[in-house]
């Protein structure tokens, strides 16, 4: 083989190798770019507006509530919420809490299955209560912020705790999604100390009737554990979507 032929082949080989390396670098760079998730936009203002809308909305929602403890045990309860400001009740874990006709409501089911509503104390002024709820919510994002919030899936927000605080109102992380039509919370997941709470609405309607605020017992909303009725009472850390942010899960949960 002549010297010129060998030189030509060497040049061609070098060009080929260089082209392959260039392609690999381009492809590799493309893969790297695709593998790096795009930062989610900060959404504090949008979240506060959505939450405030949920406080003033009229709706009825039915949902499944689940608390999964670190031990693996799960507590479950069907949940019913009727809201027609200033009236609002929540049925869950065999009890009813809320406000009806200017009175605080607190009903529960005893271990022997007896349903009882305690004396109804006067409720707080609804206007000042709404102001307090709004101020509490805004304080979570004022410097030094307790949470950072970004947009998630459509209608959803993701909260991450960024400042140390024992028993933070929404735990170390939370995802909250709002219904487009009513503004009601349709999904809430909270990562708490010792447990993960999930609220998943299965039905939401944009109106509430007087019958929705009945205080009669309904066994559908008793608690269960492993598919069987659980006499655990009404957990003090039960999530309460659409109410005062400080009413969220704040207590340590044991396994």
N, C-alpha and C positions, 0 to 999 in steps of 0.2 A: 504494500500500500504506500502510495506516495506521501511525502511530507505534507503537501497541501490537502490531501484527502483526510489525513489524520487530524490536521488542524481544523478542518471543516466539521468533522464529527465531534471533536471536543467542544467546539463552539456551540453546535446544535445541542449537545448534551447539557451544556451549561445553561443555555436558554431554556431548555425543557425543565430542568430542575428548578431554575429560578421561577418559572411560570407556575409550577406545582406549588412551590413554597408560597408564592404570592396568593394563589387561590386558597390555600389552607389558611393563610393569615386573614384573608377577607372573610372566608366562611367562619373561621374561628371567632373573628371579631363580631360577625353578625350574630353568632350563637351567644357570645358573651353579652352583647347588647340586649338580645331577647331574654336572656336569663336574669338580667338586672331589672327588677320591678320598678316601674315608674312611681316616684313618690306620690302618695295620695294628698290631695289638696286639704289644707287646714279649713275647718268648717265650723268654728265656734259660733259665729253669728247665725248661720243657718240652723244649727242644732238648737240653740236657744229659742229661735222663732218657732221651730217645729214643736218643741216641748211646750212652749206657752200656748200654742194652738191646741194641743192635747188637753190642757187644763180647762179651756173654755168650751170645748166641743161637747155636743150632745150625741150620744151613741149608746148602743148596747153591744157588748162583745162577750163571746163565749170562747174559752181557751183551755188549753192543757198546760198545767204547771207541773214542773218536775224539779226536784232537788236531788242531785246525786252527790253523796258524801264521799270523802276521800277513801273511806272504807269500802266503797262500792255499793253500799245500800242506797236505794232510791225511794224517795217519798213523792207521791203523786197526788194531785187533786184536780178535778175539773174546776174551772173558775168562771164566774159570771160577774160582769161589771156593768152596771147601769149608771149613766151619768147624764144629768140634765141640770146644769149649774143653777142654783147652788147645791142641788141634791145629788148625792152619789152614794152607791152601795157596792160592796164587793163581797161575793159569796166564795168561800174557799175554806178547805180543811174543816168542814162541818160548822163553820161560823159565818157571821155577817158583821162587817164593819162599815162605817161611813157616816153620812149626815142626811137626814130626811126632815123636811119641814122645820129647819132650824134646831134640830136636836141631834146629838151624837148617838150613833147606833153601835151597840156591842152585844152580839148574840153568840152563843157557843153551844156545842154539844158535849155533854158530860160523858164520862167513861161508860155509864150504863145506858147511853143512847138518849138521854133526856135533853131536849132543846130548850134553852132559856135565854131570854133577852134581859139584860140588866137595866137599871133605871136610866132613862135617857136624860143626860145633862145637856144644858144649852150649848149649841155649837158656837164657834168663834164667828165674828162678823166676816161674811164671805169676801168682802172687798179687802179688808186688812189681811185676811188669810192668803188671798191671791197675791197681794203685795209681798208678803213674807216668803211665799213659795218662789216668786220671781227673784227676789233678792238672794235667797239661798242658792238658787241655781246659778245666778251670775257670779256669785262669790267663788264657785269652783274653778272659774276660768280667769279670775282677776289675779294679777301678780301678787305673791308667787302662786301660780296656777297649781291646782290639785290634779287636774286632768288636761290632757291634750285630746282634741277631737278632730277626726278626719272623716271625709265622706267614704262610705263603703258602697255596697250595692245600691241600686236606685231606691231612694226613700230611707236609706239606712245610714247610721253614723257609728263610728268605732271610737270608744273612749279608752284611753290608756292613762293609768295613774303615773304622774311624773314627780310627785312630791310625797315624801313619807308622811303617812297619817294612819294611826291605828283605826281600824273599822271604818275605812273610807266608804261613803254612801253607796257607791256602785262597785265596790271591790277593786281589785287590781286592774281589771279590764272589763269592758262591757260592749255589747253590740245592741243598738236600739233602732228599730224600724217603725215607721209611721204609715198609717193607712192614708192613701191619697184622698179618698172621698171625705172621710170623717175627721181625719187628724189624729185618731186614736192610735195608741201604741199597738202594733200587730205582732211584734216580736221583740223579746228582751232576753238577753243572755248575760249573766253576771258571774264573774270568777271571784268568788269570795274566799275567805280563809276557811279551809276545810270543806268547801262544797262548791258546786256549780249550779246555779239556778237558771231555769229556762221557762219563759212564758211564751206560748205560741198560740195566737188567736186562730180559731177555726171558723168563726163566723163574726162579722161585724155589720151592724145596721145603723143607719144615720138618724134614728129617732128612738125615743124611750117613752113608754106609756106608764100610767099610774100603777098598773099591775106589775111592772118590772121592779117597783120599789116595795113590793110586798115583803114582810118580814116573817112569813111562814117558813117552816122548815122544809128543806128539799135535800133528800139523801144523796142526790146525784153529786152534790158538792162536798161529800165526806172525803177524808183523806184515805189513801191506800199505800201499802208498802209491799212490793212484790206481787201486786195484783189482789191483795187482800186488804180489808179495811184495817187501818192503823189508827189506834187511839192515841194520837200524838198531840191532839189539841191544835190550836192555831199558832204556828211558829211566829215568834216575835220578829223573825228576820225575813218573813215572806215579802217578796217584791210586790209593790202596789203601783202598777203602771198608770201614769197620768196624774199622780198626786204629788204632794210635797216631796221634793227630792230627798229631804232628810228622813222620809218614811221608808226609804229603800232598805235593803238588807245591810245591817250594820253590826251585827253581833257575831262573835266567834261561834262556829258550828262544830260540835263534836261529832265523832264518828260512831 
